[in-house]
Amino acid sequence: MNTAPLPLFRPLAWPGLLLAVSLAACAGQPATAPAPASLTGTEWRLEALGDSAVMERSQATLAFPETGQVAGNGSCNRFFGSVRITQGQIGFDQMGSTKMACMGPANEQEARYLAALQKAERYEVQGRTLLIHVQGMAQPLRFVQTRP
């Protein structure tokens, strides 16, 4: 009869085995991109309209006061509307604005800015910078955060 002692249970081997199994399970999984930052409650000042700098002391802004709502200043006039934001995609709808007198370069900038928002496709936040990529524009709209 064989009376050799049974091998002892080695509790320190289990955590290593569990780690190896976990890593093997994840190896075939694609990395998921981080979720885009929420824009609700933020306010931004327009710095660049595609490849053009905005006018000095420009009043062009963009705010997301509540989920699904957008407001701001086009350069002369206040605007408002609805916004759809889903996984980095963005679209502006039902836009309206005041009709204050707006002359020369400010009027041209406002028209270009509001037209660009209507063609927005996606966005990204890089620190305190918001980039909105627009259909037909080589460079995105660039904003700097003013709130919070």
C-alpha positions as CSV (number, residue, x, y, z in Angstrom):
1,M,0.0,0.0,0.0
2,N,1.3,3.4,-0.9
3,T,1.4,5.8,2.0
4,A,3.0,8.8,0.3
5,P,1.4,12.1,1.4
6,L,-1.0,13.8,-0.9
7,P,0.3,17.1,-2.5
8,L,-0.6,20.1,-0.5
9,F,-3.1,22.6,-1.8
10,R,-1.2,25.7,-2.9
11,P,-3.5,28.8,-2.4
12,L,-1.0,31.2,-3.9
13,A,-1.3,29.5,-7.3
14,W,-5.0,30.3,-7.7
15,P,-4.7,34.1,-8.1
16,G,-2.1,33.7,-10.8
17,L,-4.3,31.1,-12.6
18,L,-7.4,33.4,-12.4
19,L,-5.4,36.3,-13.8
20,A,-4.1,34.2,-16.7
21,V,-7.7,33.1,-17.5
22,S,-9.0,36.6,-17.3
23,L,-6.3,37.9,-19.6
24,A,-6.8,35.2,-22.1
25,A,-10.6,35.9,-22.2
26,C,-9.9,39.6,-23.0
27,A,-7.2,39.0,-25.6
28,G,-9.6,38.6,-28.5
29,Q,-11.8,41.6,-27.5
30,P,-11.5,44.9,-29.4
31,A,-10.6,47.9,-27.2
32,T,-13.6,50.1,-26.6
33,A,-13.3,53.9,-27.3
34,P,-13.9,56.1,-24.3
35,A,-17.4,57.6,-24.2
36,P,-17.6,61.2,-25.4
37,A,-17.8,63.9,-22.8
38,S,-21.3,65.1,-22.0
39,L,-22.0,68.6,-23.3
40,T,-25.1,69.3,-21.1
41,G,-24.5,72.3,-18.9
42,T,-21.5,73.5,-20.8
43,E,-20.9,76.8,-22.7
44,W,-18.3,77.5,-25.4
45,R,-16.9,80.5,-27.4
46,L,-16.2,80.0,-31.1
47,E,-12.5,80.5,-31.9
48,A,-12.3,79.2,-35.5
49,L,-14.9,78.7,-38.2
50,G,-13.3,75.9,-40.0
51,D,-10.0,77.2,-41.5
52,S,-10.9,80.8,-40.7
53,A,-10.3,82.6,-37.5
54,V,-13.3,84.4,-36.0
55,M,-13.5,88.2,-35.8
56,E,-11.7,89.9,-33.0
57,R,-13.9,90.2,-29.9
58,S,-16.4,87.9,-31.5
59,Q,-19.5,87.2,-29.6
60,A,-20.2,83.8,-31.3
61,T,-21.0,81.2,-28.6
62,L,-22.6,77.8,-28.1
63,A,-24.4,76.5,-25.0
64,F,-26.0,73.3,-24.0
65,P,-28.3,74.4,-21.2
66,E,-30.3,71.2,-20.9
67,T,-30.3,67.8,-22.6
68,G,-31.6,68.2,-26.1
69,Q,-31.4,72.0,-26.1
70,V,-28.9,74.4,-27.7
71,A,-28.6,78.2,-27.5
72,G,-26.0,80.8,-28.2
73,N,-25.0,83.9,-30.0
74,G,-24.3,83.8,-33.8
75,S,-22.2,87.0,-33.7
76,C,-25.1,89.5,-33.5
77,N,-28.2,87.5,-32.9
78,R,-29.2,85.0,-30.2
79,F,-30.1,81.5,-31.5
80,F,-31.8,78.5,-30.0
81,G,-32.9,75.0,-31.1
82,S,-32.7,71.4,-30.4
83,V,-29.6,69.1,-30.5
84,R,-29.2,65.4,-30.9
85,I,-26.1,63.9,-29.3
86,T,-25.4,60.2,-29.6
87,Q,-22.0,58.5,-29.1
88,G,-19.9,61.3,-30.6
89,Q,-22.4,62.2,-33.3
90,I,-24.2,65.6,-33.1
91,G,-26.9,67.3,-35.1
92,F,-28.8,70.6,-34.7
93,D,-32.5,70.9,-35.5
94,Q,-35.3,73.4,-35.4
95,M,-33.0,76.4,-35.2
96,G,-34.4,79.9,-34.7
97,S,-32.8,83.2,-34.0
98,T,-33.6,86.9,-33.2
99,K,-33.4,89.3,-36.1
100,M,-31.3,92.2,-34.8
101,A,-29.5,94.4,-37.3
102,C,-26.2,92.9,-38.2
103,M,-23.9,94.5,-40.8
104,G,-20.8,93.6,-42.7
105,P,-18.3,91.0,-41.5
106,A,-20.4,90.2,-38.4
107,N,-23.4,89.3,-40.6
108,E,-21.2,87.2,-42.9
109,Q,-19.6,85.4,-39.9
110,E,-23.0,84.7,-38.3
111,A,-24.4,83.3,-41.6
112,R,-21.4,81.0,-42.0
113,Y,-21.6,79.9,-38.4
114,L,-25.3,79.0,-38.3
115,A,-25.1,77.3,-41.7
116,A,-22.1,75.2,-40.4
117,L,-24.1,74.1,-37.3
118,Q,-26.9,72.8,-39.6
119,K,-24.3,70.5,-41.2
120,A,-22.6,69.3,-38.1
121,E,-21.9,65.5,-38.0
122,R,-19.7,64.7,-35.0
123,Y,-17.9,66.2,-32.1
124,E,-14.9,65.6,-29.8
125,V,-13.8,67.3,-26.6
126,Q,-10.1,67.7,-26.1
127,G,-9.6,69.2,-22.6
128,R,-11.2,72.6,-22.7
129,T,-11.6,72.6,-26.5
130,L,-14.7,71.4,-28.4
131,L,-14.3,70.4,-32.1
132,I,-17.4,70.1,-34.2
133,H,-16.8,68.4,-37.5
134,V,-19.0,69.7,-40.3
135,Q,-20.0,68.1,-43.6
136,G,-18.1,69.8,-46.4
137,M,-15.6,71.6,-44.2
138,A,-11.9,70.4,-44.1
139,Q,-11.4,71.8,-40.6
140,P,-13.8,71.6,-37.7
141,L,-15.4,74.4,-35.8
142,R,-13.2,75.1,-32.8
143,F,-14.5,76.3,-29.4
144,V,-12.9,77.1,-26.1
145,Q,-14.9,76.3,-22.9
146,T,-16.2,79.2,-20.9
147,R,-18.5,77.3,-18.4
148,P,-18.3,75.3,-16.2
